[in-house]
């Protein structure tokens, strides 16, 4: 793993980090193909909604955003979000995953600047559970909980603001 500036690093992607975005990319291509050929199926809407929720909500509410520190994964996610811009008919809904990705990167860099270390994103649910980060070689603390809650709340308000 080669560290570079601003908390990013270069590391080859694991199987999980390749398969997950690849599946999303294949689903986006399928939806694009169906829209391009004007094949209107009910399953297209369902698959599109699930993909949108995954691109928009999962980075806000889960530790997936820790993977964004890997340059290769970030570039892969950026390609997926950019391709999503071409799929839905509503521009507000199509720009939201890209805005969330950018927001998470900016807030992560601000956290790093303030606390002089990378945040450990946590799963937002009824109860906050701590986790150990192998990348940071430490367990999460109250600052990481604050980071996760901040990303969740501001990301949710950003979503409401953009959609309305």
OpenMM code with the backbone's topology and positions (N, CA, C; nanometers):
from openmm import Vec3, app, unit

residues = "UNK UNK UNK UNK UNK UNK UNK UNK UNK UNK UNK UNK UNK UNK UNK UNK UNK UNK UNK UNK UNK UNK UNK UNK UNK UNK UNK UNK UNK UNK UNK UNK UNK UNK UNK UNK UNK UNK UNK UNK UNK UNK UNK UNK UNK UNK UNK UNK UNK UNK UNK UNK UNK UNK UNK UNK UNK UNK UNK UNK UNK UNK UNK UNK UNK UNK UNK UNK UNK UNK UNK UNK UNK UNK UNK UNK UNK UNK UNK UNK UNK UNK UNK UNK UNK UNK UNK UNK UNK UNK UNK UNK UNK UNK UNK UNK UNK UNK UNK UNK UNK UNK UNK UNK UNK UNK UNK UNK UNK UNK UNK UNK UNK UNK UNK UNK UNK UNK UNK UNK UNK UNK UNK UNK UNK UNK UNK UNK UNK UNK UNK UNK UNK UNK UNK UNK UNK UNK UNK UNK UNK UNK UNK UNK UNK UNK UNK UNK UNK UNK UNK UNK UNK UNK UNK UNK UNK UNK UNK UNK UNK UNK UNK UNK".split()
positions = [
    Vec3(0.0854, -0.1171, 0.0000),
    Vec3(0.0000, 0.0000, 0.0000),
    Vec3(0.0900, 0.1234, 0.0000),
    Vec3(0.0681, 0.2087, -0.0963),
    Vec3(0.1482, 0.3296, -0.1092),
    Vec3(0.0632, 0.4502, -0.0728),
    Vec3(0.1023, 0.5199, 0.0336),
    Vec3(0.0297, 0.6399, 0.0751),
    Vec3(0.0687, 0.7571, -0.0134),
    Vec3(-0.0304, 0.8361, -0.0494),
    Vec3(-0.0047, 0.9597, -0.1216),
    Vec3(-0.0751, 1.0720, -0.0461),
    Vec3(-0.0662, 1.1919, -0.0941),
    Vec3(-0.1171, 1.3083, -0.0201),
    Vec3(-0.2672, 1.3020, 0.0036),
    Vec3(-0.3097, 1.3791, 0.1034),
    Vec3(-0.4495, 1.4029, 0.1369),
    Vec3(-0.5242, 1.2767, 0.1814),
    Vec3(-0.4522, 1.1793, 0.2359),
    Vec3(-0.5174, 1.0620, 0.2919),
    Vec3(-0.5560, 0.9553, 0.1924),
    Vec3(-0.5190, 0.9691, 0.0684),
    Vec3(-0.5473, 0.8664, -0.0307),
    Vec3(-0.4312, 0.7676, -0.0355),
    Vec3(-0.4576, 0.6486, -0.0855),
    Vec3(-0.3511, 0.5511, -0.1022),
    Vec3(-0.3765, 0.4674, -0.2271),
    Vec3(-0.2696, 0.4089, -0.2754),
    Vec3(-0.2754, 0.3195, -0.3904),
    Vec3(-0.2601, 0.1765, -0.3395),
    Vec3(-0.3573, 0.0946, -0.3687),
    Vec3(-0.3534, -0.0456, -0.3293),
    Vec3(-0.4392, -0.1204, -0.4294),
    Vec3(-0.3968, -0.2381, -0.4675),
    Vec3(-0.4784, -0.3142, -0.5613),
    Vec3(-0.6111, -0.3486, -0.4941),
    Vec3(-0.7153, -0.3552, -0.5741),
    Vec3(-0.8491, -0.3792, -0.5222),
    Vec3(-0.8680, -0.5257, -0.4857),
    Vec3(-0.9400, -0.5486, -0.3773),
    Vec3(-0.9740, -0.6850, -0.3380),
    Vec3(-1.0879, -0.7344, -0.4274),
    Vec3(-1.1197, -0.8609, -0.4158),
    Vec3(-1.2278, -0.9181, -0.4955),
    Vec3(-1.3603, -0.8478, -0.4659),
    Vec3(-1.3861, -0.8214, -0.3392),
    Vec3(-1.5077, -0.7501, -0.2980),
    Vec3(-1.5122, -0.6106, -0.3597),
    Vec3(-1.3990, -0.5414, -0.3600),
    Vec3(-1.3935, -0.4050, -0.4123),
    Vec3(-1.4030, -0.4011, -0.5642),
    Vec3(-1.3834, -0.5132, -0.6289),
    Vec3(-1.4003, -0.5208, -0.7739),
    Vec3(-1.5418, -0.5644, -0.8090),
    Vec3(-1.5912, -0.6659, -0.7392),
    Vec3(-1.7218, -0.7233, -0.7722),
    Vec3(-1.8353, -0.6259, -0.7443),
    Vec3(-1.8348, -0.5603, -0.6300),
    Vec3(-1.9444, -0.4711, -0.5928),
    Vec3(-1.9661, -0.3578, -0.6947),
    Vec3(-1.8638, -0.2779, -0.7254),
    Vec3(-1.8865, -0.1734, -0.8263),
    Vec3(-1.9130, -0.2299, -0.9666),
    Vec3(-1.8552, -0.3457, -0.9968),
    Vec3(-1.8790, -0.4056, -1.1286),
    Vec3(-2.0249, -0.4449, -1.1458),
    Vec3(-2.0852, -0.4982, -1.0399),
    Vec3(-2.2276, -0.5318, -1.0468),
    Vec3(-2.3122, -0.4073, -1.0671),
    Vec3(-2.2785, -0.3019, -0.9957),
    Vec3(-2.3522, -0.1760, -1.0125),
    Vec3(-2.3361, -0.1252, -1.1553),
    Vec3(-2.2144, -0.1331, -1.2077),
    Vec3(-2.1875, -0.0882, -1.3437),
    Vec3(-2.2671, -0.1704, -1.4453),
    Vec3(-2.2736, -0.3015, -1.4267),
    Vec3(-2.3513, -0.3865, -1.5167),
    Vec3(-2.5007, -0.3535, -1.5103),
    Vec3(-2.5506, -0.3277, -1.3911),
    Vec3(-2.6922, -0.2901, -1.3767),
    Vec3(-2.7175, -0.1570, -1.4458),
    Vec3(-2.6268, -0.0621, -1.4301),
    Vec3(-2.6438, 0.0672, -1.4978),
    Vec3(-2.6440, 0.0505, -1.6495),
    Vec3(-2.5574, -0.0342, -1.7001),
    Vec3(-2.5530, -0.0591, -1.8450),
    Vec3(-2.6826, -0.1249, -1.8908),
    Vec3(-2.7352, -0.2182, -1.8118),
    Vec3(-2.8619, -0.2826, -1.8459),
    Vec3(-2.9753, -0.1799, -1.8492),
    Vec3(-2.9821, -0.0950, -1.7497),
    Vec3(-3.0872, 0.0090, -1.7459),
    Vec3(-3.0712, 0.1038, -1.8647),
    Vec3(-2.9478, 0.1420, -1.8940),
    Vec3(-2.9220, 0.2305, -2.0075),
    Vec3(-2.9657, 0.1645, -2.1386),
    Vec3(-2.9363, 0.0356, -2.1539),
    Vec3(-2.9755, -0.0387, -2.2733),
    Vec3(-3.1275, -0.0434, -2.2873),
    Vec3(-3.1964, -0.0702, -2.1767),
    Vec3(-3.3429, -0.0763, -2.1812),
    Vec3(-3.4025, 0.0593, -2.2165),
    Vec3(-3.3474, 0.1661, -2.1622),
    Vec3(-3.3984, 0.3007, -2.1933),
    Vec3(-3.3663, 0.3399, -2.3373),
    Vec3(-3.2470, 0.3035, -2.3828),
    Vec3(-3.2055, 0.3381, -2.5186),
    Vec3(-3.2934, 0.2708, -2.6231),
    Vec3(-3.3301, 0.1459, -2.5987),
    Vec3(-3.4147, 0.0716, -2.6921),
    Vec3(-3.5626, 0.0862, -2.6615),
    Vec3(-3.5947, 0.1750, -2.5694),
    Vec3(-3.7324, 0.2065, -2.5314),
    Vec3(-3.8106, 0.0813, -2.4916),
    Vec3(-3.7442, -0.0047, -2.4175),
    Vec3(-3.8092, -0.1226, -2.3618),
    Vec3(-3.8534, -0.0854, -2.2215),
    Vec3(-3.9811, -0.0698, -2.2015),
    Vec3(-4.0340, -0.0250, -2.0731),
    Vec3(-4.0840, -0.1456, -1.9943),
    Vec3(-4.0060, -0.1825, -1.8988),
    Vec3(-4.0431, -0.2920, -1.8106),
    Vec3(-4.0545, -0.2387, -1.6681),
    Vec3(-4.1418, -0.3006, -1.5924),
    Vec3(-4.1572, -0.2599, -1.4526),
    Vec3(-4.0306, -0.2917, -1.3739),
    Vec3(-3.9616, -0.3975, -1.4111),
    Vec3(-3.8392, -0.4368, -1.3404),
    Vec3(-3.7294, -0.3323, -1.3570),
    Vec3(-3.7321, -0.2589, -1.4675),
    Vec3(-3.6346, -0.1516, -1.4898),
    Vec3(-3.6460, -0.0451, -1.3811),
    Vec3(-3.7680, -0.0103, -1.3453),
    Vec3(-3.7891, 0.0903, -1.2403),
    Vec3(-3.7433, 0.0385, -1.1045),
    Vec3(-3.7720, -0.0875, -1.0774),
    Vec3(-3.7332, -0.1467, -0.9493),
    Vec3(-3.5804, -0.1552, -0.9397),
    Vec3(-3.5166, -0.2050, -1.0424),
    Vec3(-3.3705, -0.2154, -1.0430),
    Vec3(-3.3078, -0.0765, -1.0359),
    Vec3(-3.3638, 0.0186, -1.1082),
    Vec3(-3.3126, 0.1558, -1.1043),
    Vec3(-3.3241, 0.2170, -0.9658),
    Vec3(-3.4362, 0.1915, -0.8979),
    Vec3(-3.4556, 0.2451, -0.7627),
    Vec3(-3.3575, 0.1839, -0.6639),
    Vec3(-3.3366, 0.0538, -0.6733),
    Vec3(-3.2419, -0.0137, -0.5841),
    Vec3(-3.1005, 0.0366, -0.6096),
    Vec3(-3.0638, 0.0521, -0.7354),
    Vec3(-2.9301, 0.1022, -0.7693),
    Vec3(-2.9121, 0.2449, -0.7192),
    Vec3(-3.0129, 0.3270, -0.7387),
    Vec3(-3.0062, 0.4650, -0.6901),
    Vec3(-2.9891, 0.4688, -0.5387),
    Vec3(-3.0665, 0.3888, -0.4668),
    Vec3(-3.0544, 0.3842, -0.3212),
    Vec3(-2.9148, 0.3400, -0.2800),
    Vec3(-2.8592, 0.2451, -0.3529),
    Vec3(-2.7257, 0.1975, -0.3184),
    Vec3(-2.6211, 0.3052, -0.3450),
    Vec3(-2.6308, 0.3734, -0.4567),
    Vec3(-2.5332, 0.4778, -0.4907),
    Vec3(-2.5442, 0.5990, -0.3995),
    Vec3(-2.6650, 0.6264, -0.3509),
    Vec3(-2.6877, 0.7480, -0.2744),
    Vec3(-2.6841, 0.7222, -0.1241),
    Vec3(-2.7572, 0.6233, -0.0757),
    Vec3(-2.7760, 0.6079, 0.0673),
    Vec3(-2.6658, 0.5274, 0.1356),
    Vec3(-2.6156, 0.4255, 0.0719),
    Vec3(-2.5157, 0.3378, 0.1355),
    Vec3(-2.3872, 0.4128, 0.1720),
    Vec3(-2.3317, 0.4989, 0.0872),
    Vec3(-2.2119, 0.5719, 0.1306),
    Vec3(-2.2356, 0.6652, 0.2491),
    Vec3(-2.3583, 0.7167, 0.2634),
    Vec3(-2.3881, 0.8065, 0.3748),
    Vec3(-2.4008, 0.7302, 0.5061),
    Vec3(-2.4601, 0.6125, 0.5014),
    Vec3(-2.4985, 0.5458, 0.6253),
    Vec3(-2.4145, 0.4234, 0.6626),
    Vec3(-2.3162, 0.3873, 0.5830),
    Vec3(-2.2344, 0.2691, 0.6133),
    Vec3(-2.0854, 0.3030, 0.6035),
    Vec3(-2.0011, 0.2119, 0.6487),
    Vec3(-1.8558, 0.2331, 0.6383),
    Vec3(-1.7990, 0.2164, 0.4968),
    Vec3(-1.8830, 0.2028, 0.3963),
    Vec3(-1.8329, 0.1908, 0.2593),
    Vec3(-1.7471, 0.3102, 0.2209),
    Vec3(-1.7752, 0.4249, 0.2801),
    Vec3(-1.7001, 0.5454, 0.2442),
    Vec3(-1.5524, 0.5355, 0.2805),
    Vec3(-1.5151, 0.4410, 0.3676),
    Vec3(-1.3729, 0.4212, 0.3974),
    Vec3(-1.2987, 0.3688, 0.2746),
    Vec3(-1.3688, 0.2969, 0.1900),
    Vec3(-1.3079, 0.2450, 0.0664),
    Vec3(-1.2716, 0.3577, -0.0303),
    Vec3(-1.3344, 0.4749, -0.0150),
    Vec3(-1.3078, 0.5866, -0.1048),
    Vec3(-1.1661, 0.6416, -0.0892),
    Vec3(-1.0941, 0.6007, 0.0140),
    Vec3(-0.9556, 0.6453, 0.0311),
    Vec3(-0.8639, 0.5795, -0.0716),
    Vec3(-0.9040, 0.4639, -0.1239),
    Vec3(-0.8271, 0.3967, -0.2277),
    Vec3(-0.8538, 0.4676, -0.3608),
    Vec3(-0.7482, 0.5146, -0.4233),
    Vec3(-0.7629, 0.5904, -0.5495),
    Vec3(-0.8369, 0.5085, -0.6543),
    Vec3(-0.8027, 0.3813, -0.6665),
    Vec3(-0.8663, 0.2982, -0.7687),
    Vec3(-1.0161, 0.2820, -0.7425),
    Vec3(-1.0528, 0.2581, -0.6172),
    Vec3(-1.1940, 0.2441, -0.5831),
    Vec3(-1.2674, 0.3769, -0.6043),
    Vec3(-1.2037, 0.4872, -0.5658),
    Vec3(-1.2660, 0.6190, -0.5859),
    Vec3(-1.2893, 0.6479, -0.7335),
    Vec3(-1.1922, 0.6159, -0.8158),
    Vec3(-1.2091, 0.6387, -0.9597),
    Vec3(-1.3194, 0.5497, -1.0167),
    Vec3(-1.3239, 0.4250, -0.9703),
    Vec3(-1.4294, 0.3334, -1.0135),
    Vec3(-1.5661, 0.3886, -0.9729),
    Vec3(-1.5779, 0.4370, -0.8487),
    Vec3(-1.7041, 0.4928, -0.8000),
    Vec3(-1.7401, 0.6205, -0.8760),
    Vec3(-1.6415, 0.7007, -0.9080),
    Vec3(-1.6646, 0.8227, -0.9847),
    Vec3(-1.7181, 0.7904, -1.1243),
    Vec3(-1.6657, 0.6866, -1.1872),
    Vec3(-1.7161, 0.6426, -1.3179),
    Vec3(-1.8612, 0.5977, -1.3062),
    Vec3(-1.8909, 0.5226, -1.2002),
    Vec3(-2.0278, 0.4751, -1.1795),
    Vec3(-2.1230, 0.5936, -1.1600),
    Vec3(-2.0835, 0.6902, -1.0773),
    Vec3(-2.1692, 0.8076, -1.0533),
    Vec3(-2.1850, 0.8918, -1.1794),
    Vec3(-2.0803, 0.9022, -1.2589),
    Vec3(-2.0878, 0.9781, -1.3836),
    Vec3(-2.1779, 0.9080, -1.4846),
    Vec3(-2.1681, 0.7763, -1.4921),
    Vec3(-2.2568, 0.7016, -1.5814),
    Vec3(-2.4022, 0.7156, -1.5360),
    Vec3(-2.4228, 0.7227, -1.4061),
    Vec3(-2.5592, 0.7378, -1.3532),
    Vec3(-2.6213, 0.8698, -1.3986),
    Vec3(-2.5384, 0.9696, -1.4270),
    Vec3(-2.5904, 1.0979, -1.4770),
    Vec3(-2.6654, 1.0813, -1.6085),
    Vec3(-2.6296, 0.9830, -1.6871),
    Vec3(-2.6917, 0.9644, -1.8181),
    Vec3(-2.8178, 0.8791, -1.8124),
    Vec3(-2.8440, 0.8124, -1.7012),
    Vec3(-2.9534, 0.7147, -1.6973),
    Vec3(-3.0884, 0.7733, -1.6584),
    Vec3(-3.1076, 0.8244, -1.5366),
    Vec3(-3.2428, 0.8706, -1.5006),
    Vec3(-3.2845, 0.9925, -1.5819),
    Vec3(-3.4151, 1.0105, -1.5923),
    Vec3(-3.4662, 1.1257, -1.6642),
    Vec3(-3.4598, 1.2534, -1.5818),
    Vec3(-3.4655, 1.2422, -1.4503),
    Vec3(-3.4664, 1.3573, -1.3613),
    Vec3(-3.3223, 1.3941, -1.3248),
    Vec3(-3.2794, 1.5154, -1.3573),
    Vec3(-3.1415, 1.5571, -1.3320),
    Vec3(-3.1104, 1.5619, -1.1830),
    Vec3(-3.2091, 1.6047, -1.1024),
    Vec3(-3.1849, 1.6142, -0.9579),
    Vec3(-3.1526, 1.4778, -0.8984),
    Vec3(-3.2228, 1.3772, -0.9425),
    Vec3(-3.1983, 1.2427, -0.8907),
    Vec3(-3.0679, 1.1855, -0.9452),
    Vec3(-3.0298, 1.2254, -1.0640),
    Vec3(-2.9083, 1.1694, -1.1221),
    Vec3(-2.7818, 1.2340, -1.0665),
    Vec3(-2.7890, 1.3570, -1.0209),
    Vec3(-2.6708, 1.4262, -0.9686),
    Vec3(-2.6450, 1.3907, -0.8226),
    Vec3(-2.7450, 1.3404, -0.7520),
    Vec3(-2.7329, 1.3145, -0.6087),
    Vec3(-2.6198, 1.2182, -0.5714),
    Vec3(-2.6017, 1.1032, -0.6373),
    Vec3(-2.4887, 1.0165, -0.6001),
    Vec3(-2.3526, 1.0841, -0.6169),
    Vec3(-2.3377, 1.1636, -0.7202),
    Vec3(-2.2117, 1.2345, -0.7415),
    Vec3(-2.1900, 1.3410, -0.6341),
    Vec3(-2.2956, 1.4105, -0.5959),
    Vec3(-2.2849, 1.5093, -0.4880),
    Vec3(-2.2502, 1.4439, -0.3544),
    Vec3(-2.3097, 1.3290, -0.3264),
    Vec3(-2.2807, 1.2579, -0.2017),
    Vec3(-2.1351, 1.2125, -0.1999),
    Vec3(-2.0873, 1.1599, -0.3107),
    Vec3(-1.9470, 1.1172, -0.3205),
    Vec3(-1.8530, 1.2357, -0.2954),
    Vec3(-1.8805, 1.3478, -0.3594),
    Vec3(-1.7982, 1.4679, -0.3415),
    Vec3(-1.8066, 1.5193, -0.1985),
    Vec3(-1.9266, 1.5208, -0.1420),
    Vec3(-1.9459, 1.5657, -0.0046),
    Vec3(-1.8653, 1.4800, 0.0935),
    Vec3(-1.8701, 1.3482, 0.0762),
    Vec3(-1.7967, 1.2593, 0.1668),
    Vec3(-1.6468, 1.2837, 0.1563),
    Vec3(-1.5974, 1.3058, 0.0366),
    Vec3(-1.4536, 1.3328, 0.0211),
    Vec3(-1.4151, 1.4643, 0.0884),
    Vec3(-1.4962, 1.5665, 0.0712),
    Vec3(-1.4657, 1.6973, 0.1310),
    Vec3(-1.4711, 1.6904, 0.2833),
    Vec3(-1.5743, 1.6287, 0.3383),
    Vec3(-1.5874, 1.6227, 0.4840),
    Vec3(-1.4766, 1.5360, 0.5437),
    Vec3(-1.4330, 1.4341, 0.4712),
    Vec3(-1.3217, 1.3502, 0.5170),
    Vec3(-1.1924, 1.4308, 0.5229),
    Vec3(-1.1688, 1.5122, 0.4219),
    Vec3(-1.0483, 1.5957, 0.4206),
    Vec3(-1.0524, 1.7015, 0.5310),
    Vec3(-1.1703, 1.7573, 0.5587),
    Vec3(-1.1836, 1.8535, 0.6687),
    Vec3(-1.1558, 1.7855, 0.8021),
    Vec3(-1.2098, 1.6654, 0.8214),
    Vec3(-1.1848, 1.5895, 0.9442),
    Vec3(-1.0353, 1.5623, 0.9606),
    Vec3(-0.9714, 1.5229, 0.8518),
    Vec3(-0.8277, 1.4951, 0.8571),
    Vec3(-0.7490, 1.6213, 0.8912),
    Vec3(-0.7905, 1.7330, 0.8390),
    Vec3(-0.7219, 1.8594, 0.8659),
    Vec3(-0.7385, 1.9008, 1.0123),
    Vec3(-0.8590, 1.8826, 1.0672),
    Vec3(-0.8864, 1.9234, 1.2052),
    Vec3(-0.8220, 1.8280, 1.3057),
    Vec3(-0.8396, 1.6961, 1.2878),
    Vec3(-0.7947, 1.5991, 1.3866),
    Vec3(-0.6595, 1.5348, 1.3547),
    Vec3(-0.6018, 1.5674, 1.2397),
    Vec3(-0.4710, 1.5148, 1.1983),
    Vec3(-0.4694, 1.3622, 1.1849),
    Vec3(-0.5837, 1.3039, 1.1562),
    Vec3(-0.5944, 1.1605, 1.1307),
    Vec3(-0.7207, 1.1347, 1.0503),
    Vec3(-0.7264, 1.0199, 0.9885),
    Vec3(-0.8415, 0.9840, 0.9065),
    Vec3(-0.9579, 0.9388, 0.9939),
    Vec3(-1.0803, 0.9696, 0.9531),
    Vec3(-1.1961, 0.9203, 1.0281),
    Vec3(-1.2216, 0.7726, 0.9992),
    Vec3(-1.2853, 0.7069, 1.0921),
    Vec3(-1.3308, 0.5698, 1.0720),
    Vec3(-1.4835, 0.5762, 1.0612),
    Vec3(-1.5384, 0.5618, 0.9408),
    Vec3(-1.6842, 0.5694, 0.9257),
    Vec3(-1.7512, 0.4509, 0.9957),
    Vec3(-1.8641, 0.4777, 1.0584),
    Vec3(-1.9373, 0.3755, 1.1313),
    Vec3(-2.0747, 0.3560, 1.0698),
    Vec3(-2.1324, 0.2396, 1.0950),
    Vec3(-2.2679, 0.2108, 1.0488),
    Vec3(-2.3664, 0.2891, 1.1347),
    Vec3(-2.4558, 0.3625, 1.0704),
    Vec3(-2.5572, 0.4389, 1.1422),
    Vec3(-2.6817, 0.3514, 1.1547),
    Vec3(-2.7160, 0.3193, 1.2769),
    Vec3(-2.8356, 0.2398, 1.3048),
    Vec3(-2.8884, 0.2832, 1.4407),
    Vec3(-2.9708, 0.1991, 1.5030),
    Vec3(-3.0237, 0.2339, 1.6351),
    Vec3(-2.9116, 0.2580, 1.7349),
    Vec3(-2.8128, 0.1717, 1.7315),
    Vec3(-2.7023, 0.1793, 1.8253),
    Vec3(-2.5718, 0.1962, 1.7488),
    Vec3(-2.4899, 0.2871, 1.7929),
    Vec3(-2.3588, 0.3068, 1.7323),
    Vec3(-2.2650, 0.1984, 1.7851),
    Vec3(-2.2035, 0.1268, 1.6942),
    Vec3(-2.1064, 0.0254, 1.7350),
    Vec3(-1.9688, 0.0701, 1.6894),
    Vec3(-1.8718, 0.0507, 1.7744),
    Vec3(-1.7351, 0.0853, 1.7386),
    Vec3(-1.6776, -0.0235, 1.6495),
    Vec3(-1.5805, 0.0130, 1.5702),
    Vec3(-1.5122, -0.0854, 1.4868),
    Vec3(-1.3639, -0.0536, 1.4818),
    Vec3(-1.2890, -0.1541, 1.4460),
    Vec3(-1.1444, -0.1405, 1.4351),
    Vec3(-1.1087, -0.1258, 1.2884),
    Vec3(-1.0277, -0.0281, 1.2555),
    Vec3(-0.9851, -0.0056, 1.1181),
    Vec3(-0.8428, -0.0578, 1.0989),
    Vec3(-0.8275, -0.1531, 1.0075),
    Vec3(-0.6935, -0.2040, 0.9781),
    Vec3(-0.6100, -0.0998, 0.9044),
    Vec3(-0.6765, -0.0139, 0.8288),
    Vec3(-0.6045, 0.0898, 0.7549),
    Vec3(-0.5438, 0.1907, 0.8517),
    Vec3(-0.6237, 0.2333, 0.9501),
    Vec3(-0.5781, 0.3323, 1.0476),
    Vec3(-0.5067, 0.2686, 1.1660),
    Vec3(-0.5229, 0.1375, 1.1819),
    Vec3(-0.4605, 0.0633, 1.2913),
    Vec3(-0.5047, 0.1176, 1.4277),
    Vec3(-0.6342, 0.1450, 1.4404),
    Vec3(-0.6893, 0.1946, 1.5663),
    Vec3(-0.8390, 0.1666, 1.5708),
    Vec3(-0.8949, 0.1762, 1.6927),
    Vec3(-1.0387, 0.1600, 1.7107),
    Vec3(-1.1059, 0.2971, 1.7034),
    Vec3(-1.2308, 0.2970, 1.6629),
    Vec3(-1.3041, 0.4235, 1.6516),
    Vec3(-1.3263, 0.4844, 1.7894),
    Vec3(-1.3412, 0.6169, 1.7914),
    Vec3(-1.3657, 0.6881, 1.9171),
    Vec3(-1.4811, 0.7864, 1.8967),
    Vec3(-1.4998, 0.8782, 1.9929),
    Vec3(-1.6136, 0.9708, 1.9869),
    Vec3(-1.6043, 1.0659, 1.8675),
    Vec3(-1.4837, 1.0988, 1.8235),
    Vec3(-1.4707, 1.1854, 1.7058),
    Vec3(-1.5197, 1.1143, 1.5795),
    Vec3(-1.4948, 0.9841, 1.5720),
    Vec3(-1.5417, 0.9063, 1.4571),
    Vec3(-1.6942, 0.8927, 1.4589),
    Vec3(-1.7502, 0.8805, 1.5789),
    Vec3(-1.8964, 0.8770, 1.5910),
    Vec3(-1.9539, 1.0107, 1.5435),
    Vec3(-1.8913, 1.1202, 1.5857),
    Vec3(-1.9354, 1.2525, 1.5412),
    Vec3(-1.9246, 1.2685, 1.3905),
    Vec3(-1.8157, 1.2184, 1.3333),
    Vec3(-1.7979, 1.2237, 1.1880),
    Vec3(-1.9098, 1.1479, 1.1181),
    Vec3(-1.9387, 1.0263, 1.1634),
    Vec3(-2.0413, 0.9435, 1.0990),
    Vec3(-2.1790, 1.0073, 1.1107),
    Vec3(-2.2099, 1.0608, 1.2273),
    Vec3(-2.3404, 1.1256, 1.2459),
    Vec3(-2.3494, 1.2529, 1.1613),
    Vec3(-2.2402, 1.3283, 1.1551),
    Vec3(-2.2365, 1.4499, 1.0734),
    Vec3(-2.2586, 1.4173, 0.9259),
    Vec3(-2.1902, 1.3160, 0.8754),
    Vec3(-2.2074, 1.2746, 0.7358),
    Vec3(-2.3510, 1.2307, 0.7117),
    Vec3(-2.4061, 1.1554, 0.8057),
    Vec3(-2.5428, 1.1057, 0.7919),
    Vec3(-2.6440, 1.2200, 0.7898),
    Vec3(-2.6346, 1.3114, 0.8850),
    Vec3(-2.7328, 1.4202, 0.8956),
    Vec3(-2.7182, 1.5207, 0.7820),
    Vec3(-2.5959, 1.5674, 0.7585),
    Vec3(-2.5768, 1.6658, 0.6511),
    Vec3(-2.6035, 1.6023, 0.5150),
    Vec3(-2.5618, 1.4771, 0.4973),
    Vec3(-2.5911, 1.4069, 0.3720),
    Vec3(-2.7399, 1.3913, 0.3490),
    Vec3(-2.8151, 1.3645, 0.4557),
    Vec3(-2.9614, 1.3540, 0.4441),
    Vec3(-3.0230, 1.4881, 0.4089),
    Vec3(-2.9799, 1.5951, 0.4758),
    Vec3(-3.0329, 1.7283, 0.4438),
    Vec3(-2.9922, 1.7716, 0.3033),
    Vec3(-2.8714, 1.7395, 0.2623),
    Vec3(-2.8264, 1.7703, 0.1263),
    Vec3(-2.9177, 1.7001, 0.0250),
    Vec3(-2.9503, 1.5773, 0.0545),
    Vec3(-3.0386, 1.5005, -0.0347),
    Vec3(-3.1762, 1.5633, -0.0441),
    Vec3(-3.2307, 1.6017, 0.0709),
    Vec3(-3.3638, 1.6650, 0.0715),
    Vec3(-3.3585, 1.7985, -0.0027),
    Vec3(-3.2533, 1.8756, 0.0191),
    Vec3(-3.2384, 2.0059, -0.0455),
    Vec3(-3.2275, 1.9909, -0.1970),
    Vec3(-3.1502, 1.8953, -0.2440),
    Vec3(-3.1293, 1.8774, -0.3879),
    Vec3(-3.2569, 1.8276, -0.4552),
    Vec3(-3.3254, 1.7329, -0.3925),
    Vec3(-3.4442, 1.6757, -0.4549),
    Vec3(-3.5604, 1.7749, -0.4578),
    Vec3(-3.5716, 1.8582, -0.3557),
    Vec3(-3.6827, 1.9547, -0.3538),
    Vec3(-3.6392, 2.0785, -0.4199),
] * unit.nanometer
topology = app.Topology()
chain = topology.addChain("A")
for resn in residues:
    res = topology.addResidue(resn, chain)
    for name in ("N", "CA", "C"):
        topology.addAtom(name, app.Element.getBySymbol(name[0]), res)
